[in-house]
Amino acid sequence: MLACGRGDAEDCTVRGPDAYLRGCDLTNADLTNANLQDANLLSADLTGADLTDANLSYANLSYANLSYANLTGADLTGADLTGAFLGRANLAGADLAGADLTSANLTRANLYGADLAGAFLGSANLTDADLTGANLYGVRSRGIVGVPALPSGYRITNGYLVGQRVNLSGADLSGANLSGANLSGPERREPARRGPDRREPDRRGPERREPERREPDRREPDQRQSNRSDPGRCQIGRHRGCARGIAERVPVDQRVPGRTDRGPERRGPERRGPDRRGPVLRGPDRRDPDRRDPDRRVPDRRVPDRRDPDQRGS
């Protein structure tokens, strides 16, 4: 809060929005970033005050003294500045859109880059004011006094501000010299405001095709000969009559066991579990030696001849 000299108000303390500061003495006050929205500053003295980035939107500044005040970047949207004195005030980059500057004195004021869209400059004094780089879209005017520095293509003619996209409704320009004035220019379009996409999502789901249903071959056996001569065509498995005809034509002794001529066999992969059999436990070989090694022959064990010698000779 900032307490200043008294005026018509009982208390000149800056309290915030809707503050009643009519006729208060706020000379050289530091009101940087102050919120004075809708404040009543009628006839207040703000000479040399620092109002950088202050919010003065829709404030009543009629007949207020703002000479030498610093209003850089201030928000003066819709403010009432009727009869206000703004001599040598710094309004660079200020937002004056829709502000009422009827009979305001802006002698040598700095309005470089200010936004004056839709503002009213009826009978305003713009002597030596700097409006270069300012946005003058839709500005209404009449009876302007003085010659300010204007953006390229703008000029003061018969007390009216003439140039690109200004509002000249009701203006009397009879006999006016409009040479050098640019009354054309690109139309200022509002940005497209697109809402959220409310289209229904695609709920078609996966495509479900019906299986192909072929009618059985009802032709005579002689007409089916063309199909029977091509076993690969009948191995699809859909023409049972064709497959049966091929089986009948093949001799029995040449048929392959287990073959049905119905297409390739589609067996699934063989799934074998782990081998859970125990290890083979073999003991020592206790078989007869002759049986173990067929090449190993037993020595000839002959019984001695015990007959008489005479019997041996015979």
ABEGO torsion letter per residue (X at the ends): XBBBBBBABABABBAEBGBBABGBBABGBBABGBBABGBBABGBBABGBBABGBBABGBBABGBBABGBBABGBBABGBBABGBBABGBBABGBBABGBBABGBBABGBBABGBBABGBBABGBBABGBBABGBBABGBBBBGBBEBBBBBBGBBBBGGBBBEBGBBABGBBABGBBABGBBABEBBBBBBBBBBBBABBBBAAEBBBBBBBBBBBBABBAAAAAAAAABAAAAAAGABAAAAAAAAAABBAAABBBGBAGAEBBBBBBBBBBBBABBBBBBBBBABBAAAABAABBBBBBBBBBABBAAAAAX
